[in-house]
Amino acid sequence: MTRSLGCLCLALAFATAPSLRPQTPDAKAELDLGIAAYERGLDGDAIQHLRRAVSLEPTSVSGHYYLALVHNLRCLPLSSFCDAESAKWAIEEYTKVLELDPTHAEALKGKGRLLYRLQLSDNHTLQRLDDAERLYRKAAMLNPSDPEALYAVAAFDWIRTNRALVEERSRFGLSVGQPMIGLPTCRETRAKALPDVEEGLALLTRVLRVVRSVDAQVYLASLYMERAELRCGDRAAYKGDRRTERQWRNRACVTWQQTNGNLVPRRWLPSPPPPPPGREDTCSWSRN
C-alpha cells in the first residue's frame, strides 16, 4: 500500500467511525430532556438542559417558557419565601417569551402572578401591581372566558378601591363599622371608585358561572361591601349590599367546608381579602 493510499484509508476510517465524529447538539432533544426533568422535579437538571436548548435555538418559545417555570418554583403563590434571584430569572424568561409571542396567555398570567407575589415583599408595590394588572388584562382580552384572568382583574379592582376607601375613612377618622355613606366627599369618592367595583362584580359573577372558587366568592362579598360604602346617603341600598355581602361570605364558608379546605380551583393569587374588621369569622380560609 502506497503512502497516499494509506492516508486515504485512514481518513475514511476516521470519517465513518461514530465514536470519533463530532456530535452536534440537538435543541429539541435538550428541550425534551429539560421538560422531562422539570416534570420530575429535577430543577437543576431542567435548568441545564433548557439553557442548552435556548442557546442552540434562541427563538424557542417553549424553552424560555419552561425556564421561567423552573425559576418560578421558589415564588409559588402559596410560598412564604420568594428567592430574589430566582424571581429575577423567571421574569427575564417570561419577558423573552412575550417578546417572541405577545399572545402567550400562560406567560402573561405567569409573569403577572409573579409580579403580584413580589409586591408583597418589596418596596415597589404600586408599580408591581400596575404591571401585573396590565398583563392580566391583556390575557383577559385574548381569552374573555379565562376564569383566572377575569378573577385577577377583579382582584385588582378590589385592591384599588379598597385603598381609596381606607384612605377616605382614615382622613375623616371613622371608627370600625361606621359607614362612610354620609361623608361630604362620598359622591366624589363614588365617582372615582364605583366603575372598578361594578367591573369587579361583573367579572366575578362570570367566573363563578364557570368554576367553584372560595376566593372568588370572598372577593365578590368584599366588592359588595365596598359598593355599600359608596351608596352615599342611601341607607336602604347600603343595607341591601351588606346583606348580599354576608350571603356570599356564607357561601364561601360552605364551599370551604364541602371541599375540606382544598381550594377549587387552586389559588390564583396569594390571598383573598380578610373579613371585615371587628367581625368574628368561623372559616379558617379567612386567616390563610
N, C-alpha and C positions, 0 to 999 in steps of 0.2 A: 504494500500500500504506500503510495507516494505521500509526501508530507502534506500536500494540498488536499488530497482526498481524505486523509486522516483528520485534518482540521474541519473539513466539511461535515464529516460524520459526527464529530464531537459537538459541533454547533447544533446539528439537528437533534442530537440526543438531549442537549440542554433545553432546546426549544419545546420539545414534546414531553419532557418529564414534568408531571403535575406538581411534585414537591418543590421544583426549582423555579416554576413560573411565578411572577409577581401577582399577588392576589389583589383584585380591585374591590374595595369595599362597596357594599350594596346598600343604598339608602333605605330601600323598602325593607330589607332584612333587618337592619338596625331599628327601624321604626317598629316592626312587628315584635322584635325582642324587647324593646322598651315598653311597649304597651302590655306585653305579657308579664313583664317584671312589675309594672305598676299594678296590674290586676291581682298579682300575688302578694303585694305589699312590700316588694323589694325595692325600696325607694332609691338606694344608692345605685343599684344595677340599672334601674329605669332611667335615671338621670344620665348615666354614662352612655347608654345606647341611644337615647333620644338626642343627646348633644351631638353624637356622631352623625345621626340621621339628618339633623338640620344643618350640620356643617357640610354634608355631602349634597343636600338639597335645601338651600336656604328658604325656598318658597313653599316648603311643606307646611301647610296649614295644620294638618294632624300632628306633626312633630312638635310644633310650637304650642299647640293646644294641650297636648299631653304633658309637655314640660311644665306648663302653667299649673296643671292639675297636681303634678307631683310636688312642686314647690308650695302649692296652696294647702297641702295637707296639714301643715302646722298652724294654719289660720282658719280652721273649720269654724262654722258659726257657733257651735256649742263648746268650742275650746276656750279654756280660761287663759291660755297663753298664745301669743302670736309672735313668732320669731321674725324680727325685723328684716333680717337678710333674706329669709325665705319669701316673705311678703314682697320685698323689692324685686326678686327674680320672677315671682309669679306675675306681678303687674307688668313687668317688661315683656314677658311671654304673651300674656293676654293682649297687650298692645300690638305686638307683632302679628298676632292672629288677625286682629281687627284692621291692621294696615293691609293685610293680604286679602281679607274678606270682611268688609264692613258690615255684612249682613249675618255674621256668625252669631246667632242668638245666644248660644250657650256661653260663648266668650263674653258677650255683652253682660249677661247676667252674672257670670263668674267674677268678672272684674268689678262689677257694681257691688256684688256681695262682699268681696274682699275690702273694697274701699269703705263700705259701711262698717265692716268689722274693725278696720283700723281706726276709724274715728272714735271708737271707744277708748283708745289707748294713746292718742297723741293730741297735739295742740292745733290740729288743722280741721277741727270738727266741721265747720260750716263749708269749707272748700271740699272736703271729702264727701259730705252729704250731697252737695250740689252736683259733683261729678258723678256720684253713684246714681242719683236720680235721673240725670241725663241719659245714662246708659240703660237704665231700666225702662225709661220712656221710649227709647228707640226700640228696645226689644218688644215692648207692647205694641208699637206701631207696626212692626214686622209681623207680629202674630197677635192680633187682638183677642184671641181666645186662650192665650197662655196664662193660666191662673197665677203662676209665680210672679210674672212681670206685673200683672194687674194688682196683685196683693202688695208688691213692693211700692208701686206708685202711690197706692192708698196709704201705706205706712208713712211715706214721706209727706203726704198731705197732712196726716195727723201730727207728725213731728213739728212741721212748720206752724200749724195752727196752735198747737199746744204751747209752743214757745211764745207766741204773741199773746195768748190768753194769760199765761203765767206772768209775763211782764206787766200786763194791764192790771191784774189782780194785785200784784206787788206794789204798783205805783199808787193804788188807792187804799192799800192796807186792808184788803178784805180778809176776813178770817175764814178758816176751813168750813166749807159747807155754805158759806154766804154767797148767793148768786150775784153775778155781775150784770144782770139784765137791767138794773136800774141806774147804772153808771152813766154820767153825762156823755161819755165818749163811746157808749155801747154801739151806736149806729155807725160810727166811723170805723170801729173795730170790725163790726159785722160786714161792712162793705169790702174790707180787705180779706177777711178770713173765710167768709161763707162760701165762695166758689171752691176753695180747697176742700172744705167739709163736704159739700154736695158731691164733688167729684169722687172723694174717697168712699162715701156711702154707696154711690152707684157702682163703683168698681168692685167693692167687696160683695155687694149683692150678686154681681155676675160671678165672682169667684166661688161663692157658696152654692151656686147652681151646679157647679162642676165638681167640686171637691168638698170633703168634710174636714174642716180645719178649725181646731181650737183657737189658734192665734188669729185667724181671720174673724172669728166671732168676737174675740176680745177687742180687736181694733174697731169692729163695727159698733160695739157697745160704746167704746170710748169716743168715737166720732158723733154718736147721738148725744153723748154728754156734752161735747163741745158745741153742737148745734143748739142745745138747750141754753147754753150760756150766751148765745147770740140772738136770743128771741127778743131782747130789748123791750122790756115792759110787758110783754105778752105772757102772763103767768100761766094761762091755760096751756099754751103751746110749750112752755118750759116744762110743765109737769108731764105733758104727753111724751116729750122726748126723754125725760128722765125715766119714765115708766118703760119705754121701749129699750132704753139702755139696760135697765135691770133685767128685762126679759132675755136680752142677748147674753148677758153675763151668766144668767141661769142656764141658758142653752150650752154655753161654753163649759160650764161645770158638769152638765150631764154628759156632754161629749167626752170630756176628760175621764170621767168615771167609767163610761162604757168602753173606752179604749185602754183602760188600766194605765193611764198616764202616757201611752205611746201616741205621739202627735201624728195625726193623719191629715195631710201628708207630712213628711219630715219638715222640721222648722226651716223656713226660707231665710229669715233674718234672725239675729241673735236673740231677741226677746220682744214680747208684746208689751203694751203699756201696763203699768201697775194698776191695781184697783184704785178707786177714788180715795183721797185722803180721809182718814177717820172712819172708813168703812171696814167692818170685820168681814173677811172673806174666807170661806171654808175650803176653797180649791187650792191645792198645792201648786198648780201651774202658775199662780199669781206671784209666787216667790222664787221661781226658777229663772 
